[in-house]
Amino acid sequence: MTYIIENATILKDQRITKNSLLIENGRILSIKPAYKRYRYIRMNAAPYIMAPTSTLLFNEFPFNMSFQEQKKFFIDEFILKGCTTFLTLATVKQENNLLKEVKQLKTRLLNSPIDFIIGVRVAIKRLTPAFLRTCKRERIPAIFVEVSGVDELDHLPWGWLREAIFPYNSPLIPIFINQNERERKHAEVQWKRKMQEEKMPFIEQEIVEQEPISYSALTKIGIYPKVSNIHQGCELSYNLYLKSREIRKIEEVELFHYHRHMLVTTIHKGNVIRAQNQIEFRPGFGEHIPISTPSFFST
């Protein structure tokens, strides 16, 4: 089916544009100011603010739940928040368990109603060239590294690690554990210094769970512009918020935190999964999203 979404106020990457979208079979064919000569069915989006759906980090999934509990979990933690994609992690204790942990996580998420990306979480002492080569071969787009002390950063073979991950270049993402706020700030500085010094692909700060992942981090992981985007060629996924006087200077994060009560519609891959208070819960509708090239659009 082909149709036009017209008069859309689109909020993306902290910028507002007013355009119309030509849609075919759940994908955005093109975006222009107007389609005056087209005779397709039209949807007037003027009363709303259109924004990309969010991608959230959920470190560990609570799998030991009944179907009804899992359904409520997905609705409350994702769908009602306008999230149609999440990043979750396979925790790897031993290097040779990486494939097993990732495969097990994929299997457990087969009934997910929304899309997901799988990264790995590993202690920094387990970060070896062989481990990174496996991550590269298996197309793991995000490697979360547990750092309990900054001195640990000085005892790794960074040159070999850099060669092992190239050219897939999954970013290393810190998880600072057992540290107070002051120690954490110091650790962030030292992490950035060491990563820049060793020319490793990395993200500077921790990614906060259950909050929209920043465009910078999404880009380095390779999720954006493939997901969380309203762009020509992309699958049609977006949120509609009612326009309001209280929404003035707006950003996507502000919509997520402070204006969620104005969220009325969520579209996922061309399908309505939320309309007002009505939720369309489809087990298994979500897919594992492969990331072909992390850090491709990063500088």
ROLUM-414443 format. One record per residue: x, y, z of N, C-alpha, C in turn. Coordinates in Angstrom, 3 decimals, m for minus. Example, Ala and Ser with C-alpha at 12.3 -4.5 7.8 and 13.67 -1.06 7.14 Angstrom:
13.190|m5.690|7.800|12.300|m4.500|7.800|13.200|m3.300|7.800
12.850|m2.250|7.080|13.670|m1.060|7.140|12.900|0.030|7.870
This chain:
0.840|m1.202|0.000|0.000|0.000|0.000|0.873|1.250|0.000
0.486|2.219|m0.813|1.216|3.480|m0.891|0.319|4.609|m0.392
0.868|5.465|0.439|0.105|6.607|0.956|1.066|7.726|1.349
0.509|8.870|1.707|1.309|10.053|2.047|0.976|10.507|3.462
2.007|10.744|4.256|1.846|11.426|5.545|2.217|12.878|5.289
1.239|13.763|5.380|1.516|15.157|5.030|1.473|16.063|6.248
2.097|17.240|6.093|2.130|18.272|7.142|2.757|17.758|8.433
3.824|16.974|8.309|4.463|16.392|9.493|5.500|17.352|10.070
5.396|17.592|11.369|6.416|18.333|12.106|7.372|17.291|12.673
8.543|17.176|12.066|9.472|16.088|12.384|10.589|16.603|13.284
10.721|15.975|14.431|11.810|16.293|15.362|12.851|15.188|15.258
14.045|15.556|14.845|15.114|14.568|14.696|16.453|15.223|14.965
17.208|14.602|15.870|18.547|15.096|16.203|18.494|16.568|16.609
17.499|16.901|17.445|17.311|18.230|18.033|16.959|19.303|17.002
16.509|18.892|15.831|16.086|19.833|14.798|14.661|19.530|14.386
13.899|20.589|14.072|12.524|20.431|13.620|12.429|20.819|12.152
11.807|19.944|11.378|11.526|20.250|9.980|10.053|19.967|9.720
9.504|20.579|8.685|8.117|20.327|8.285|8.122|19.756|6.882
7.682|18.519|6.772|7.741|17.805|5.502|6.570|16.851|5.358
6.512|16.223|4.198|5.569|15.143|3.946|6.360|13.906|3.547
5.805|12.730|3.850|6.509|11.479|3.607|5.690|10.601|2.664
6.347|10.061|1.660|5.725|9.102|0.759|6.073|7.700|1.247
5.048|6.909|1.577|5.236|5.606|2.206|4.762|4.502|1.266
5.548|3.433|1.181|5.135|2.260|0.414|5.586|1.000|1.130
4.619|0.129|1.433|4.904|m1.156|2.067|5.785|m1.032|3.309
5.449|m0.047|4.142|6.140|0.093|5.417|7.515|0.722|5.351
7.851|1.324|4.219|9.147|2.003|4.084|8.932|3.431|3.590
9.885|4.305|3.922|9.830|5.695|3.485|10.489|5.797|2.117
9.679|6.051|1.082|10.228|6.177|m0.268|10.946|7.505|m0.450
10.348|8.570|0.064|10.977|9.890|m0.058|10.340|10.858|0.929
11.033|11.946|1.181|10.555|13.010|2.076|10.717|14.330|1.340
9.618|15.069|1.206|9.619|16.356|0.510|8.698|17.327|1.250
8.801|18.616|0.947|7.881|19.577|1.572|6.419|19.279|1.272
6.132|18.775|0.065|4.738|18.475|m0.285|4.700|17.558|m1.502
3.574|16.840|m1.645|3.322|15.988|m2.808|1.972|16.414|m3.389
1.962|17.557|m4.071|0.701|18.159|m4.504|0.040|17.396|m5.645
0.817|16.766|m6.498|0.243|16.134|m7.685|m0.063|14.644|m7.489
0.290|14.120|m6.338|0.044|12.701|m6.080|m1.394|12.494|m5.626
m1.969|11.358|m5.983|m3.361|11.080|m5.645|m3.521|9.924|m4.659
m2.478|9.645|m3.916|m2.564|8.571|m2.925|m3.371|9.022|m1.703
m3.792|8.043|m0.915|m4.449|8.350|0.361|m3.501|9.185|1.220
m4.071|10.151|1.927|m3.262|11.056|2.740|m3.642|10.984|4.221
m2.618|11.057|5.045|m2.810|11.139|6.491|m2.275|12.485|6.943
m3.109|13.270|7.600|m2.710|14.599|8.049|m2.055|14.508|9.429
m0.767|14.817|9.489|m0.025|14.730|10.753|0.134|16.087|11.431
m0.592|17.098|10.964|m0.436|18.457|11.494|m0.640|18.580|13.005
m1.553|17.813|13.635|m1.756|17.990|15.084|m0.647|17.393|15.948
0.371|16.786|15.316|1.335|16.004|16.092|2.779|16.459|15.861
3.627|16.030|16.761|5.065|16.071|16.554|5.503|14.642|16.265
6.173|14.446|15.147|6.673|13.127|14.775|8.140|13.024|15.189
8.487|11.952|15.889|9.861|11.757|16.334|10.263|10.305|16.120
11.547|10.042|15.910|11.986|8.648|15.780|11.702|7.875|17.067
11.470|6.590|16.933|11.305|5.761|18.112|12.647|5.622|18.828
12.589|5.395|20.132|13.800|5.347|20.947|14.458|3.968|20.885
15.771|3.970|21.122|16.517|2.733|21.359|17.075|2.805|22.772
16.749|1.816|23.593|17.160|1.801|24.991|18.153|0.675|25.247
19.004|0.880|26.234|19.868|m0.181|26.730|19.174|m0.878|27.882
19.089|m2.192|27.797|18.599|m2.993|28.912|19.647|m4.070|29.152
20.462|m3.852|30.169|21.650|m4.670|30.380|21.325|m6.145|30.550
20.464|m6.456|31.493|20.107|m7.847|31.753|18.595|m8.010|31.712
18.141|m8.973|30.943|16.706|m9.196|30.799|16.191|m10.166|31.853
15.060|m9.855|32.473|14.459|m10.792|33.432|13.663|m11.871|32.706
14.331|m12.956|32.357|13.682|m13.992|31.547|12.814|m14.941|32.368
13.078|m15.041|33.652|12.342|m16.014|34.472|10.970|m15.470|34.863
10.141|m15.247|33.854|8.799|m14.730|34.088|7.809|m15.520|33.248
6.552|m15.485|33.668|5.494|m16.106|32.873|5.244|m15.268|31.620
4.480|m15.814|30.678|4.178|m15.066|29.456|3.476|m13.751|29.780
2.506|m13.769|30.678|1.780|m12.551|31.037|2.688|m11.527|31.694
3.627|m11.993|32.502|4.577|m11.073|33.138|5.521|m10.478|32.097
5.963|m11.304|31.159|6.827|m10.781|30.094|6.075|m9.795|29.216
4.821|m10.082|28.920|4.008|m9.162|28.125|3.902|m7.805|28.815
3.599|m7.816|30.099|3.493|m6.567|30.857|4.834|m5.842|30.883
5.899|m6.605|31.018|7.249|m6.021|31.039|7.542|m5.289|29.737
7.306|m5.933|28.599|7.573|m5.305|27.307|6.694|m4.072|27.097
5.448|m4.157|27.496|4.542|m3.015|27.318|4.975|m1.842|28.187
5.233|m2.104|29.478|5.560|m1.024|30.411|6.934|m0.417|30.154
7.921|m1.265|29.876|9.300|m0.792|29.782|9.699|m0.315|28.391
8.940|m0.711|27.375|9.326|m0.356|26.016|8.207|0.320|25.227
7.114|m0.400|24.990|6.107|0.098|24.053|5.465|1.389|24.543
5.085|1.458|25.819|4.466|2.679|26.336|5.446|3.855|26.385
6.723|3.570|26.275|7.745|4.624|26.251|8.138|5.013|24.830
7.484|4.385|23.841|7.809|4.720|22.452|9.098|4.096|21.978
9.483|2.983|22.576|10.719|2.291|22.213|10.386|1.065|21.362
10.999|0.948|20.203|10.773|m0.206|19.337|12.048|m1.004|19.085
13.149|m0.588|19.707|14.417|m1.297|19.580|15.166|m1.200|20.902
15.810|m2.270|21.296|16.641|m2.185|22.500|17.964|m2.897|22.269
18.948|m2.465|23.020|20.272|m3.080|23.036|20.402|m3.844|24.342
20.734|m5.118|24.262|20.935|m5.907|25.470|22.254|m6.659|25.353
22.728|m7.206|26.482|24.090|m7.713|26.552|24.153|m9.174|26.974
25.038|m9.907|26.332|25.401|m11.247|26.776|26.636|m11.104|27.660
26.515|m11.472|28.925|27.640|m11.372|29.849|28.544|m12.587|29.666
29.808|m12.315|29.363|30.758|m13.388|29.056|31.787|m13.472|30.174
31.773|m14.572|30.893|32.728|m14.785|31.985|34.018|m15.427|31.498
33.884|m16.312|30.514|35.035|m16.988|29.927|35.010|m16.799|28.413
36.170|m16.582|27.845|36.274|m16.289|26.418|35.595|m17.330|25.541
35.760|m18.610|25.887|35.202|m19.665|25.045|33.695|m19.835|25.201
33.074|m19.026|26.079|31.622|m19.083|26.257|30.883|m18.010|25.455
31.618|m17.191|24.718|30.995|m16.066|24.027|29.896|m16.524|23.070
30.209|m17.466|22.211|29.222|m17.914|21.219|28.006|m18.522|21.897
28.232|m19.306|22.935|27.141|m19.940|23.657|26.220|m18.906|24.285
26.797|m17.880|24.925|25.994|m16.861|25.602|25.182|m16.038|24.608
25.786|m15.675|23.490|25.078|m14.888|22.473|23.943|m15.704|21.856
24.223|m16.952|21.521|23.197|m17.816|20.937|22.039|m18.021|21.904
22.350|m18.222|23.182|21.308|m18.420|24.188|20.438|m17.177|24.324
21.067|m16.002|24.281|20.316|m14.765|24.394|19.395|m14.569|23.193
19.885|m14.873|21.992|19.041|m14.781|20.799|17.816|m15.688|20.917
18.042|m16.892|21.400|16.950|m17.858|21.541|15.914|m17.351|22.532
16.365|m16.786|23.631|15.448|m16.296|24.660|14.635|m15.100|24.183
15.137|m14.403|23.167|14.451|m13.206|22.685|13.608|m13.470|21.427
13.406|m14.731|21.081|12.643|m15.054|19.883|11.211|m14.521|19.945
10.654|m14.397|21.126|9.279|m13.916|21.261|9.189|m12.409|21.478
10.291|m11.706|21.322|10.270|m10.258|21.536|9.335|m9.583|20.531
8.470|m8.672|20.998|7.585|m7.953|20.076|8.278|m6.790|19.367
9.478|m6.426|19.824|10.213|m5.318|19.208|11.622|m5.788|18.865
12.325|m4.996|18.054|13.644|m5.383|17.558|14.713|m5.247|18.633
15.808|m5.976|18.436|16.883|m5.934|19.434|18.244|m6.082|18.771
19.238|m5.544|19.454|20.649|m5.667|19.074|21.364|m6.313|20.250
22.302|m7.180|19.987|23.018|m7.875|21.058|24.475|m7.430|21.092
24.900|m6.935|22.255|26.296|m6.659|22.520|26.805|m7.643|23.556
28.055|m7.475|23.974|28.600|m8.344|25.014|29.152|m7.495|26.153
29.181|m8.109|27.322|29.758|m7.481|28.516|30.861|m8.395|29.032
32.030|m7.797|29.277|33.177|m8.605|29.670|34.055|m7.807|30.633
34.686|m8.505|31.582|35.662|m7.863|32.467|36.889|m7.478|31.648
37.521|m6.374|32.011|38.629|m5.871|31.194|39.780|m6.868|31.113
39.953|m7.684|32.150|41.035|m8.671|32.123|40.770|m9.778|31.104
39.511|m9.913|30.656|39.162|m10.908|29.647|39.246|m10.354|28.232
39.647|m9.093|28.114|39.723|m8.453|26.803|41.032|m8.862|26.134
40.953|m9.846|25.251|42.137|m10.379|24.591|41.978|m10.275|23.080
43.064|m10.364|22.321|42.941|m10.366|20.858|42.039|m11.480|20.348
42.129|m12.664|20.946|41.281|m13.784|20.499|39.806|m13.473|20.744
39.502|m12.865|21.888|38.118|m12.497|22.207|37.588|m11.487|21.189
38.387|m10.476|20.870|37.946|m9.457|19.917|37.817|m10.021|18.507
38.677|m10.961|18.154|38.533|m11.582|16.832|37.219|m12.359|16.734
36.833|m13.008|17.830|35.550|m13.714|17.837|34.394|m12.732|17.725
34.489|m11.619|18.451|33.450|m10.574|18.357|33.343|m10.059|16.927
34.477|m9.865|16.288|34.476|m9.383|14.897|33.831|m10.417|13.968
34.194|m11.674|14.132|33.656|m12.736|13.274|32.148|m12.893|13.455
31.681|m12.716|14.687|30.260|m12.880|14.990|29.465|m11.590|14.844
30.122|m10.520|14.394|29.471|m9.228|14.181|28.789|m8.722|15.462
29.555|m8.689|16.546|29.093|m8.104|17.808|29.384|m6.608|17.745
28.379|m5.737|17.706|28.631|m4.322|17.420|28.994|m3.457|18.618
28.874|m4.007|19.837|29.151|m3.199|21.027|29.785|m4.084|22.091
30.934|m3.659|22.597|31.657|m4.425|23.611|31.745|m3.584|24.878
30.957|m3.978|25.885|30.931|m3.263|27.152|32.017|m3.847|28.064
32.878|m2.978|28.556|34.053|m3.409|29.310|33.927|m2.964|30.766
33.963|m3.926|31.689|33.901|m3.616|33.116|35.270|m3.129|33.581
35.299|m1.905|34.111|36.544|m1.315|34.601|36.374|m1.017|36.080
37.160|m1.691|36.904|37.059|m1.453|38.347|38.160|m0.528|38.847
39.206|m0.342|38.059|40.286|0.579|38.424|41.019|1.029|37.175
41.377|2.311|37.092|41.983|2.834|35.862|43.355|2.245|35.602
44.013|1.720|36.630|45.323|1.115|36.423|45.233|m0.125|35.537
44.025|m0.711|35.470|43.837|m1.881|34.603|44.062|m1.539|33.136
43.849|m0.284|32.781|43.981|0.129|31.383|45.417|0.059|30.885
46.372|0.058|31.800|47.783|0.092|31.402|48.396|m1.284|31.229
47.599|m2.326|31.393|48.172|m3.677|31.378|47.604|m4.542|30.260
47.147|m3.896|29.187|46.586|m4.644|28.064|47.425|m4.430|26.799
47.494|m5.418|25.925|48.253|m5.286|24.664|47.444|m4.528|23.616
47.368|m3.221|23.758|46.457|m2.419|22.953|46.730|m2.523|21.451
47.978|m2.613|21.077|48.284|m2.735|19.655|47.674|m3.992|19.052
47.793|m5.106|19.743|47.209|m6.355|19.261|45.685|m6.291|19.294
45.148|m5.642|20.319|43.688|m5.513|20.405|43.153|m4.679|19.244
43.844|m3.615|18.923|43.415|m2.751|17.818|43.433|m3.524|16.495
44.475|m4.308|16.286|44.561|m5.111|15.062|43.487|m6.190|15.033
43.165|m6.753|16.208|42.204|m7.855|16.275|40.795|m7.410|15.899
40.403|m6.194|16.269|39.035|m5.731|16.027|38.884|m5.106|14.641
39.994|m4.675|14.035|39.944|m4.044|12.712|39.601|m5.081|11.646
38.749|m4.765|10.631|38.154|m3.457|10.344|36.721|m3.308|10.835
36.208|m4.285|11.607|34.814|m4.186|12.055|34.637|m3.061|13.067
35.632|m2.881|13.941|35.705|m1.713|14.826|34.507|m1.532|15.747
34.128|m2.598|16.438|33.109|m2.454|17.482|33.642|m1.535|18.571
32.882|m0.524|18.984|33.387|0.381|20.023|33.439|m0.293|21.389
34.460|0.036|22.158|34.535|m0.372|23.556|33.760|0.654|24.379
32.906|0.157|25.258|32.013|1.025|26.036|32.251|0.740|27.514
32.593|1.753|28.312|32.962|1.473|29.702|31.772|1.213|30.619
31.986|0.324|31.579|31.099|0.166|32.731|31.998|0.284|33.956
31.939|1.419|34.624|32.791|1.657|35.784|32.112|1.065|37.015
32.725|0.066|37.616|32.111|m0.633|38.740|32.877|m0.360|40.030
32.137|m0.414|41.132|32.704|m0.230|42.478|33.435|1.103|42.624
32.865|2.168|42.049|33.493|3.480|42.121|32.470|4.530|42.525
32.918|5.470|43.384|32.043|6.587|43.746|32.080|7.623|42.629
31.307|8.707|42.809|31.168|9.700|41.737|32.501|10.338|41.373
33.310|10.663|42.377|34.600|11.299|42.108|35.525|10.344|41.350
35.569|9.095|41.792|36.406|8.106|41.119|35.917|7.849|39.696
34.606|7.880|39.529|34.034|7.640|38.207|34.443|8.748|37.228
34.382|9.994|37.668|34.771|11.109|36.794|36.239|11.005|36.402
37.069|10.638|37.374|38.501|10.451|37.076|38.684|9.300|36.092
37.931|8.218|36.309|38.029|7.056|35.427|37.613|7.406|34.005
36.573|8.235|33.853|36.122|8.650|32.524|37.220|9.406|31.783
37.914|10.292|32.502|39.005|11.062|31.895|40.123|10.138|31.434
40.488|9.204|32.307|41.580|8.285|31.977|41.180|7.319|30.865
39.925|6.903|30.874|39.417|6.028|29.806|39.529|6.727|28.453
39.045|7.954|28.375|39.102|8.702|27.127|40.549|8.907|26.681
41.410|9.270|27.624|42.818|9.490|27.286|43.454|8.235|26.693
43.197|7.104|27.362|43.836|5.858|26.923|43.291|5.403|25.574
41.979|5.514|25.379|41.391|5.088|24.117|41.886|5.944|22.947
41.986|7.246|23.173|42.489|8.126|22.124|43.968|7.846|21.840
44.714|7.627|22.904|46.142|7.351|22.781|46.387|6.074|21.983
45.553|5.068|22.229|45.729|3.770|21.573|44.941|3.648|20.271
44.211|4.723|19.935|43.439|4.761|18.682|42.437|3.604|18.579
41.740|3.364|19.698|40.715|2.331|19.732|39.346|2.940|19.434
38.446|2.200|18.771|37.059|2.670|18.659|36.415|2.596|20.047
35.775|3.677|20.489|35.255|3.689|21.856|34.142|4.710|22.014
33.415|4.572|23.108|32.443|5.571|23.547|32.951|6.136|24.862
32.897|7.452|25.013|33.565|8.115|26.125|32.963|7.778|27.487
31.640|7.762|27.563|30.976|7.613|28.855|30.116|6.365|28.895
29.713|6.004|30.108|28.792|4.896|30.262|27.468|5.212|29.569
26.828|4.202|29.051|25.478|4.363|28.504|24.495|4.055|29.630
23.616|4.997|29.909|22.678|4.852|31.014|21.553|3.909|30.605
21.263|2.950|31.461|20.193|1.998|31.185|18.830|2.677|31.164
17.944|2.156|30.326|16.539|2.538|30.265|16.335|4.024|29.938
17.310|4.605|29.231|17.171|5.955|28.701|17.535|5.914|27.221
16.987|6.815|26.421|17.339|6.811|24.996|18.846|6.936|24.794
19.403|6.043|24.024|20.832|6.112|23.722|21.075|7.294|22.799
22.124|8.058|23.065|22.402|9.268|22.302|22.713|8.939|20.845
22.503|9.925|19.970|22.805|9.722|18.558|24.287|9.420|18.357
25.129|10.055|19.152|26.567|9.815|19.035|26.887|8.353|19.291
26.329|7.797|20.376|26.592|6.394|20.715|25.935|5.460|19.697
24.700|5.783|19.278|24.020|4.961|18.278|24.821|4.893|16.981
25.415|6.014|16.611|26.200|6.065|15.373|27.460|5.225|15.496
28.145|5.325|16.639|29.386|4.560|16.814|29.117|3.057|16.851
27.981|2.672|17.418|27.632|1.249|17.452|27.160|0.772|16.080
26.662|1.700|15.267|26.156|1.343|13.940|24.653|1.173|13.896
23.983|1.479|15.009|22.518|1.375|15.058|21.889|2.494|14.243
22.429|3.700|14.381|21.979|4.851|13.600|22.919|5.011|12.418
22.426|5.287|11.213|21.064|5.708|10.851|20.112|4.576|10.483
20.512|3.326|10.706|19.663|2.195|10.335|18.379|2.160|11.147
18.474|2.488|12.443|17.356|2.453|13.384|17.292|3.799|14.102
16.139|4.087|14.717|15.924|5.363|15.415|16.123|6.537|14.462
15.527|6.407|13.279|15.736|7.418|12.254|14.487|7.544|11.393
14.221|8.749|10.949|13.172|9.010|9.962|13.879|9.553|8.727
14.071|8.694|7.745|14.896|9.069|6.603|14.482|8.249|5.388
14.717|8.806|4.217|14.403|8.105|2.981|15.088|6.746|2.953
14.315|5.711|2.641|14.855|4.362|2.557|14.718|3.546|3.828
14.400|4.212|4.947|14.285|3.510|6.224|12.919|2.843|6.369
12.873|1.816|7.222|11.581|1.272|7.616|10.811|2.348|8.371
9.497|2.301|8.260|8.661|3.334|8.862|8.425|3.018|10.345
9.169|3.679|11.203|8.996|3.561|12.650|9.066|4.965|13.240
8.033|5.342|13.982|8.019|6.695|14.551|7.012|6.773|15.692
7.145|7.849|16.466|6.191|8.192|17.522|5.465|9.472|17.147
4.204|9.562|17.536|3.440|10.799|17.384|3.079|11.328|18.763
3.479|12.568|19.021|3.130|13.267|20.257|2.144|14.383|19.933
1.130|14.568|20.756|0.225|15.690|20.578|0.980|16.998|20.770
0.737|17.936|19.891|1.340|19.253|20.073|0.728|19.927|21.291
1.540|20.712|21.990|1.076|21.349|23.209|1.890|22.604|23.460
1.278|23.571|24.146|1.994|24.791|24.504|3.156|24.512|25.439
3.047|23.428|26.229|4.112|23.119|27.182|5.337|22.552|26.472
5.158|22.120|25.224|6.302|21.642|24.457|6.792|22.789|23.590
7.848|23.409|24.021|8.383|24.562|23.298|9.752|24.208|22.706
10.814|24.527|23.455|12.136|24.112|23.022|12.282|22.641|23.376
12.297|21.786|22.374|12.192|20.356|22.640|13.358|19.571|22.063
13.663|18.484|22.723|14.604|17.493|22.253|13.956|16.131|22.461
14.449|15.129|21.748|13.856|13.806|21.893|13.921|13.304|23.329
15.042|13.569|24.005|15.194|13.096|25.382|14.169|13.758|26.287
13.877|15.042|26.046|12.869|15.744|26.848|11.489|15.155|26.595
11.185|14.818|25.352|9.900|14.172|25.070|9.798|12.859|25.844
10.876|12.103|25.840|10.884|10.801|26.503|10.658|10.950|28.006
11.331|11.924|28.616|11.274|12.041|30.074|10.076|12.838|30.585
9.718|13.916|29.875|8.776|14.871|30.452|7.437|14.977|29.723
7.329|14.408|28.534|6.093|14.572|27.773|5.539|13.230|27.301
5.852|12.175|28.033|5.401|10.848|27.624|3.883|10.749|27.642
3.228|11.585|28.484|1.762|11.570|28.525|1.149|12.110|27.233
1.985|12.787|26.402|1.507|13.305|25.126|1.719|12.321|23.977
2.365|11.190|24.251|2.597|10.177|23.235|1.303|9.409|22.966
0.844|9.442|21.727|m0.453|8.826|21.406|m0.347|7.666|20.422
0.716|7.638|19.613|0.827|6.599|18.597|2.274|6.168|18.430
2.484|4.868|18.307|3.808|4.331|17.977|3.665|3.383|16.797
4.459|3.637|15.766|4.483|2.805|14.566|5.810|2.059|14.537
5.739|0.762|14.310|6.950|m0.065|14.248|6.949|m0.837|12.941
7.892|m0.496|12.065|8.019|m1.143|10.754|6.705|m1.097|9.979
6.045|0.064|10.036|4.808|0.273|9.283|3.555|m0.226|9.960
3.679|m0.823|11.150|2.532|m1.376|11.867|2.258|m0.570|13.133
0.992|m0.323|13.397|0.605|0.391|14.620|0.702|m0.577|15.789
1.589|m0.279|16.740|1.678|m1.135|17.928|1.120|m0.424|19.167
0.869|0.892|19.018|0.210|1.615|20.104|m0.613|2.738|19.507
m1.903|2.777|19.853|m2.795|3.859|19.449|m3.570|4.274|20.690
m3.236|5.455|21.201|m3.794|5.899|22.490|m3.471|4.844|23.551
m4.481|4.284|24.182|m4.244|3.278|25.225|m4.354|1.842|24.711
m4.515|1.699|23.403|m4.629|0.372|22.816|m3.243|m0.122|22.372
m2.855|m1.289|22.869|m1.553|m1.866|22.542|m1.747|m3.111|21.692
m1.031|m3.166|20.570|m1.025|m4.357|19.725|0.240|m5.148|20.059
0.090|m6.173|20.872|1.243|m6.957|21.329|1.406|m8.177|20.426
2.537|m8.250|19.723|2.778|m9.323|18.771|4.049|m10.083|19.150
3.931|m11.172|19.874|5.127|m11.963|20.214|5.842|m12.429|18.948
7.152|m12.252|18.927|7.929|m12.703|17.781|7.988|m11.726|16.624
7.303|m10.582|16.742|7.337|m9.584|15.665|8.690|m8.875|15.614
9.378|m8.847|16.747|10.706|m8.234|16.788|11.751|m9.115|16.120
12.821|m8.486|15.656|13.894|m9.197|14.971|15.240|m8.820|15.558
16.188|m9.735|15.440|17.574|m9.395|15.764|18.136|m8.565|14.612
18.620|m7.369|14.918|19.118|m6.468|13.880|20.627|m6.642|13.732
21.078|m7.160|12.604|22.523|m7.278|12.386|23.124|m5.913|12.068
24.293|m5.656|12.586|24.999|m4.400|12.313|26.191|m4.711|11.427
26.159|m4.218|10.202|27.208|m4.564|9.239|28.496|m3.801|9.486
28.384|m2.530|9.905|29.577|m1.716|10.047|29.462|m0.742|11.214
29.909|m1.104|12.411|29.950|m0.119|13.496|30.934|1.000|13.185
30.670|2.159|13.753|31.587|3.311|13.660|31.767|3.827|12.242
30.944|3.360|11.277|31.155|3.762|9.886|30.959|5.265|9.700
29.949|5.829|10.391|29.655|7.251|10.241|30.344|8.092|11.306
31.222|7.495|12.108|31.909|8.227|13.165|33.177|8.854|12.621
33.586|9.880|13.349|34.833|10.514|12.965|35.958|9.999|13.823
